[in-house]
Amino acid sequence: MGSKFSSAMKCFIRCPACTLKLLRNFGSLGPETSALLKEVCPDIEEESVGYYFGLFMGAIFVVLCVMAYLFLYAFRAVWEEILFIP
């Protein structure tokens, strides 16, 4: 799984427009976009790019939610310190 995931991420870094077109069209590409994707990333399957990029975006979303929760917790702690000064 690691090699497919890393190759899908490398493909996204090399040609983000191709990958986003693939994601936007739910796997159906035009012939020129498919040819460009095969030229840029010859070893990758089109289905795995969308799947692993979606998995990566889901992980990023979870990390950002955890960070937002931690910042909210820290903000509440600081705000309560400011309001309840003895």
N, C-alpha and C positions, 0 to 999 in steps of 0.2 A: 504494500500500500504506500510505503514511503516513497518509492521511486516513481510511481504513477502520480502521486500528489506533487512531488517536487518538479516532475517534468511538466505537469499541467500549470504550475505556478510560473515556471520558466517560459512556457508558451504565452501566458498572459503578459508577462513582463516584455517579451519580445514584440508581441502584436496585440496590444490591449483592444484596439478597434475591432479586430477579427473576433476576439473572445467575447466582447460585449455584443457584437452582432449575433453571435451564436447563442448567447444567453437570451437576448431579446426575442429572437425568432423561435425559441424553444427547440433548437436542434436542426431546423431546416435552414440551410444556407443557400445562397445563390452560387452559381458556378464560379464566379470570379473570387468571391470570399473564400469558398472552399479551396480553390487552387492556391490562393495566397496563404491560407492556414497550413496547407500541406507543404508549401514551399518554406515557410518560416519554421514550422515544427513537423518534420516528416515522420517522427517516431510516435506521435501522439494520435489517439483516437478522438474523434469529435465529441463523442458521448462523454468520455472521461473528463474532458476539459470543463464542460458545464457542471458535471457532478462535483468534481473536486474544487472548482472555484466557488460553487454554492456552499460546500462544506467549509471552505476557508472563510467566506463571508459570514457564515453562521458562527464560527469560532470568534471572529472579530466582534460580532454583535454581542456575544456573551461576555467577552472581555470588557467591552465598553460599558455594558450594564453593571458589571461588578465594580468598575472604576467609578461610575456615577453613584452607586450605592455607598462606596467608601467615602467619596467626597461629600455626599449628603450627611453621612454619619459624622464626619469631621466638622462640617459646618454647624450641625446641631450642637455638638459638644462645645465649640467655640462660642456660639450664640448664647447658650445657657450660661457659660462662664461670664459673658459680658452682662447679661441681664440680672444674674443673681450674685452680684458682688456683695459679700457680707460687710 
